[in-house]
């Protein structure tokens, strides 16, 4: 009886235990948000518009021979021309140069007042929700008081003071009346977060209130704060435009998109360039910020897009 020789070339197949197989690194929330963000057309459209507006505000008047305060006595109420790209007003001022100067002012006000209001909302809202008790009662009372105040009439009363101080006071006023709703939402979210195990453990270990808020509470409401900051920029620009339009905001000799709209509305039919160009810049600016805010909201909270649909 013969036996077949065993093939020594046979290779044993060793199966690697599942527990030892290499696993991919978990994708962080930040990378997920960035991946969703770049896939949204609203993000690119909004970012493109904002970049265009910012570049126009920073560099737009460099090739122009006129400043926002210079006058051309030989070109009064002239339509757009190679010498005056957006035309001139009743005293010969270059409308293009004034639109660029007004755009700069409105951008500065919006980009400072909006995030400042968000910071106030984050601090006071999280403080009220985390500490509760008397602190929550006082902050909630203050929020309700500001929400009940007729802001327009308050500004109407203090408008004589605005004419005597720097326009930077307007930034503080817009921020002071723009944080209350977001603070209410942050407070309610914080009251839910303070019952989580990691917050209870931090409190048990003696971590200070401000450290707990900075490490555990604020990062968990960051998505809301980012969206609120974007919307706050829109609200601040609209607020400044409305106040300046009614003569309660930016005061001469400073200019903003609101003051330009106020100056041009009387001649909007006979000299439309005085009104159309400032209005167009305002619409493009607000559209860009809104598109960017929508893209951020959908990227941070994908269910918001489903809910809207």
C-alpha positions as CSV (number, residue, x, y, z in Angstrom):
1,X,0.0,0.0,0.0
2,X,1.5,3.3,-1.1
3,X,0.7,6.7,0.2
4,X,0.9,9.9,-1.9
5,X,3.6,12.2,-0.9
6,X,2.4,15.3,0.9
7,X,2.8,18.5,-1.1
8,X,5.1,20.6,1.0
9,X,4.2,23.7,-0.9
10,X,0.8,23.8,0.6
11,X,0.4,27.0,2.6
12,X,-1.8,27.1,5.6
13,X,-4.3,29.9,5.6
14,X,-4.4,31.5,8.9
15,X,-7.4,33.5,9.7
16,X,-6.7,36.7,11.7
17,X,-9.0,37.1,14.6
18,X,-11.6,39.8,14.0
19,X,-10.5,41.6,17.2
20,X,-7.0,42.0,15.7
21,X,-8.0,43.4,12.3
22,X,-7.0,47.0,11.7
23,X,-9.9,49.4,12.1
24,X,-10.3,52.7,10.4
25,X,-10.0,55.8,12.6
26,X,-13.4,57.3,13.5
27,X,-14.3,60.4,11.6
28,X,-14.5,63.4,13.8
29,X,-17.6,65.6,13.9
30,X,-15.6,68.5,12.5
31,X,-14.5,66.5,9.5
32,X,-18.1,65.4,8.9
33,X,-19.3,68.9,9.0
34,X,-16.6,70.1,6.6
35,X,-17.4,67.2,4.2
36,X,-21.2,68.1,4.3
37,X,-20.4,71.8,3.9
38,X,-18.4,71.6,0.8
39,X,-21.1,69.5,-0.9
40,X,-23.7,72.2,-0.6
41,X,-24.0,74.7,-3.5
42,X,-25.3,77.3,-1.0
43,X,-21.9,77.3,0.7
44,X,-20.0,78.1,-2.5
45,X,-22.5,80.6,-3.6
46,X,-22.6,82.4,-0.3
47,X,-18.8,82.3,0.2
48,X,-18.3,83.6,-3.3
49,X,-20.6,86.5,-2.8
50,X,-19.1,87.4,0.5
51,X,-15.5,87.2,-0.9
52,X,-16.6,89.4,-3.7
53,X,-18.2,91.9,-1.4
54,X,-15.3,92.0,1.0
55,X,-12.8,92.5,-1.8
56,X,-15.0,95.2,-3.2
57,X,-15.1,96.9,0.2
58,X,-11.3,96.6,0.8
59,X,-9.9,97.3,-2.7
60,X,-12.8,98.6,-4.8
61,X,-12.0,102.2,-4.6
62,X,-8.3,101.9,-5.3
63,X,-8.6,102.4,-9.1
64,X,-11.1,105.2,-8.5
65,X,-9.8,108.8,-8.7
66,X,-12.5,110.1,-6.3
67,X,-13.0,109.7,-2.5
68,X,-16.4,109.5,-0.8
69,X,-16.2,113.2,0.4
70,X,-14.7,114.8,-2.8
71,X,-16.9,117.0,-5.0
72,X,-17.0,117.6,-8.7
73,X,-18.8,121.0,-9.3
74,X,-18.9,120.3,-13.0
75,X,-20.8,117.0,-12.6
76,X,-24.0,117.4,-10.6
77,X,-26.6,114.6,-10.7
78,X,-24.8,113.0,-13.6
79,X,-25.7,109.4,-14.6
80,X,-23.0,106.7,-14.6
81,X,-20.1,107.5,-16.9
82,X,-16.4,106.6,-17.4
83,X,-15.5,109.4,-15.0
84,X,-18.1,108.5,-12.4
85,X,-18.9,104.8,-12.6
86,X,-22.1,105.0,-10.5
87,X,-22.9,108.6,-11.3
88,X,-22.9,111.6,-8.9
89,X,-25.3,113.2,-6.5
90,X,-26.7,116.7,-6.1
91,X,-23.4,118.2,-4.9
92,X,-21.1,116.3,-7.3
93,X,-20.0,113.5,-4.9
94,X,-19.0,110.3,-6.6
95,X,-21.7,107.7,-5.8
96,X,-19.3,104.7,-6.4
97,X,-16.8,106.0,-3.8
98,X,-19.7,106.6,-1.3
99,X,-21.1,103.1,-1.9
100,X,-17.7,101.6,-1.2
101,X,-17.3,103.7,2.0
102,X,-20.9,102.8,3.1
103,X,-20.3,99.1,2.4
104,X,-17.1,99.2,4.6
105,X,-19.0,100.8,7.5
106,X,-22.0,98.4,7.2
107,X,-19.6,95.4,7.1
108,X,-17.7,96.5,10.1
109,X,-20.9,97.1,12.1
110,X,-22.4,93.7,11.1
111,X,-19.2,91.7,11.6
112,X,-18.7,93.2,15.1
113,X,-22.2,93.5,16.4
114,X,-23.4,90.1,15.3
115,X,-20.7,88.0,17.0
116,X,-20.7,90.3,20.0
117,X,-24.4,89.6,20.5
118,X,-23.7,85.8,20.2
119,X,-20.9,86.0,22.8
120,X,-23.3,87.7,25.2
121,X,-26.0,85.1,24.6
122,X,-23.5,82.3,25.1
123,X,-22.2,83.6,28.4
124,X,-25.4,84.7,30.0
125,X,-27.5,81.8,28.6
126,X,-25.1,79.1,29.7
127,X,-24.6,80.7,33.1
128,X,-28.4,80.9,33.7
129,X,-28.9,77.3,32.6
130,X,-26.0,75.9,34.5
131,X,-26.4,77.6,37.9
132,X,-30.2,77.9,37.9
133,X,-31.9,79.3,41.0
134,X,-31.6,83.0,41.6
135,X,-29.0,83.5,38.8
136,X,-31.4,82.0,36.3
137,X,-34.3,84.1,37.6
138,X,-32.4,87.4,37.4
139,X,-31.1,86.7,33.9
140,X,-34.5,85.5,32.6
141,X,-36.1,88.6,34.1
142,X,-33.6,90.8,32.3
143,X,-34.1,88.9,29.0
144,X,-37.9,89.3,29.2
145,X,-37.5,93.0,30.0
146,X,-35.4,93.7,26.9
147,X,-37.7,91.6,24.8
148,X,-40.6,93.7,26.0
149,X,-39.0,97.0,25.3
150,X,-39.9,98.8,22.1
151,X,-36.4,99.1,20.7
152,X,-37.3,101.6,18.0
153,X,-38.7,104.0,20.5
154,X,-35.8,103.6,22.8
155,X,-33.4,104.4,20.0
156,X,-35.6,107.4,19.1
157,X,-35.1,108.8,22.6
158,X,-31.4,108.2,22.6
159,X,-30.8,109.3,19.0
160,X,-29.6,112.8,20.0
161,X,-26.8,111.1,22.0
162,X,-25.8,109.1,18.9
163,X,-25.2,112.3,17.0
164,X,-22.6,113.5,19.6
165,X,-20.6,110.3,20.0
166,X,-18.7,108.0,17.7
167,X,-20.6,105.6,15.4
168,X,-18.9,102.7,17.3
169,X,-21.6,103.2,20.0
170,X,-24.1,101.9,17.5
171,X,-22.3,98.5,17.5
172,X,-22.8,98.2,21.3
173,X,-26.5,99.2,21.0
174,X,-27.2,96.7,18.2
175,X,-25.4,93.9,20.2
176,X,-27.2,94.9,23.4
177,X,-30.6,94.4,21.7
178,X,-29.7,91.3,19.7
179,X,-28.8,88.5,22.1
180,X,-32.0,87.7,24.0
181,X,-33.6,85.0,21.9
182,X,-30.4,83.1,21.4
183,X,-29.7,83.3,25.2
184,X,-33.1,81.7,25.9
185,X,-32.2,78.8,23.6
186,X,-28.7,78.4,25.1
187,X,-30.2,78.4,28.6
188,X,-32.6,75.6,27.8
189,X,-29.9,73.5,26.1
190,X,-27.6,74.1,29.1
191,X,-30.3,72.9,31.5
192,X,-30.4,69.6,29.6
193,X,-26.6,69.3,29.3
194,X,-26.0,69.8,33.0
195,X,-27.8,66.5,33.7
196,X,-25.2,64.6,31.5
197,X,-22.7,62.4,33.3
198,X,-19.6,64.2,32.1
199,X,-21.0,67.5,33.5
200,X,-21.9,65.9,36.8
201,X,-18.5,64.3,37.1
202,X,-16.8,67.7,36.5
203,X,-18.9,69.3,39.2
204,X,-18.2,66.4,41.6
205,X,-14.4,66.8,41.0
206,X,-14.6,70.5,42.0
207,X,-14.1,72.0,38.5
208,X,-15.0,75.7,38.6
209,X,-18.1,77.0,36.9
210,X,-16.3,78.9,34.2
211,X,-14.1,76.0,33.3
212,X,-17.1,73.7,33.1
213,X,-18.9,76.1,30.8
214,X,-15.8,76.6,28.6
215,X,-14.9,72.9,28.3
216,X,-18.3,71.0,28.4
217,X,-21.2,73.4,27.9
218,X,-20.2,75.9,25.2
219,X,-18.6,73.3,22.9
220,X,-21.9,71.3,22.9
221,X,-23.9,74.3,21.8
222,X,-21.3,75.6,19.3
223,X,-23.4,74.6,16.3
224,X,-26.3,76.9,17.5
225,X,-23.8,79.7,18.3
226,X,-22.2,79.5,14.8
227,X,-25.6,79.8,13.1
228,X,-26.7,82.6,15.5
229,X,-23.5,84.5,14.7
230,X,-24.2,84.3,10.9
231,X,-27.8,85.4,11.4
232,X,-26.6,88.1,13.8
233,X,-24.5,89.6,11.1
234,X,-27.5,89.9,8.9
235,X,-29.7,91.3,11.7
236,X,-27.0,93.9,12.7
237,X,-26.6,95.1,9.1
238,X,-30.4,95.3,8.6
239,X,-30.7,97.1,12.0
240,X,-28.0,99.6,11.1
241,X,-29.6,100.2,7.7
242,X,-33.0,100.7,9.1
243,X,-31.8,103.1,11.8
244,X,-29.6,105.0,9.4
245,X,-32.5,105.2,6.9
246,X,-34.6,106.9,9.6
247,X,-31.8,109.1,10.7
248,X,-31.1,107.3,14.0
249,X,-27.9,105.4,13.1
250,X,-24.8,106.6,11.3
251,X,-24.6,110.4,11.3
252,X,-22.9,112.7,8.8
253,X,-20.2,113.0,7.7
254,X,-20.0,109.2,8.0
255,X,-21.8,107.2,5.4
256,X,-23.3,103.7,5.4
257,X,-25.6,101.8,3.1
258,X,-28.6,103.0,5.2
259,X,-27.6,106.7,4.8
260,X,-27.1,106.2,1.1
261,X,-30.5,104.7,0.7
262,X,-32.0,107.5,2.7
263,X,-30.3,110.1,0.5
264,X,-31.3,108.3,-2.7
265,X,-34.9,107.4,-2.0
266,X,-36.2,110.9,-2.8
267,X,-34.7,110.8,-6.3
268,X,-35.2,107.0,-6.9
269,X,-37.5,107.7,-9.9
270,X,-35.6,110.6,-11.6
271,X,-32.1,109.6,-10.7
272,X,-32.3,105.8,-10.0
273,X,-28.5,105.3,-9.7
274,X,-28.6,107.1,-6.3
275,X,-30.8,104.3,-4.9
276,X,-30.2,101.3,-7.0
277,X,-26.5,100.8,-6.5
278,X,-26.6,101.0,-2.6
279,X,-29.6,98.7,-2.6
280,X,-27.9,96.2,-4.9
281,X,-24.8,96.0,-2.6
282,X,-27.1,95.5,0.4
283,X,-29.0,92.7,-1.3
284,X,-25.9,90.9,-2.4
285,X,-24.3,91.2,1.0
286,X,-27.4,89.9,2.9
287,X,-27.9,87.1,0.3
288,X,-24.3,85.9,0.7
289,X,-24.5,85.8,4.5
290,X,-27.9,84.1,4.4
291,X,-26.7,81.4,2.0
292,X,-23.6,80.8,4.1
293,X,-25.8,80.5,7.3
294,X,-28.1,78.1,5.6
295,X,-25.2,75.9,4.5
296,X,-23.7,75.9,8.0
297,X,-27.0,75.0,9.5
298,X,-27.6,72.1,7.1
299,X,-24.0,70.9,7.6
300,X,-24.2,71.0,11.4
301,X,-27.7,69.6,11.6
302,X,-28.6,67.5,8.6
303,X,-32.1,67.0,9.8
304,X,-32.9,70.7,9.4
305,X,-32.8,70.3,5.6
306,X,-35.2,67.3,5.8
307,X,-37.5,69.3,8.1
308,X,-37.6,72.2,5.7
309,X,-38.4,70.0,2.8
